[in-house]
Amino acid sequence: MNPPAWEHEQGADVRRLGDAGQMTLAGRRWEISKTLAGEWVQLIRIRERILVGYCRSLVRELDPGRWQPGRALPRKSVRMQRAPA
């Protein structure tokens, strides 16, 4: 059995990702997450950056000012730290 659909705040900027986990924003194509292909994500704008969230998780941070085709941020900016053992 699947959990109920996530409910976003009223007025939230919500977009559905494409079949390959991408979305178009301001005429640019952004690769977000192949795992979330077809899912709804929320966009939160903070100054020049855009945070992409899925449920309660931050999935990607977009920086349109540093945009390069096919990449959201340089790899070193999106690496996750491993929790201490």
URKADA-V165069 format. One record per residue. RES is the residue in one small letter. OMEGA is omega in whole degrees, -180 to 180 (NA if undefined). Layout:
res->[RES:RES]
omega->[OMEGA:OMEGA]
This chain:
res->[m:n:p:p:a:w:e:h:e:q:g:a:d:v:r:r:l:g:d:a:g:q:m:t:l:a:g:r:r:w:e:i:s:k:t:l:a:g:e:w:v:q:l:i:r:i:r:e:r:i:l:v:g:y:c:r:s:l:v:r:e:l:d:p:g:r:w:q:p:g:r:a:l:p:r:k:s:v:r:m:q:r:a:p:a]
omega->[-179:176:179:179:179:179:179:177:178:180:180:176:-175:-180:176:178:179:-177:179:178:-178:174:176:-179:-180:177:180:179:-179:175:-176:-179:177:180:-177:180:178:-178:177:177:179:177:178:-177:176:-175:-178:-175:178:177:178:-177:175:-172:-180:-175:171:-176:-174:173:-179:176:-177:179:179:-174:171:-179:175:-179:178:179:174:-176:-177:-178:-176:179:178:177:177:179:179:-178:NA]
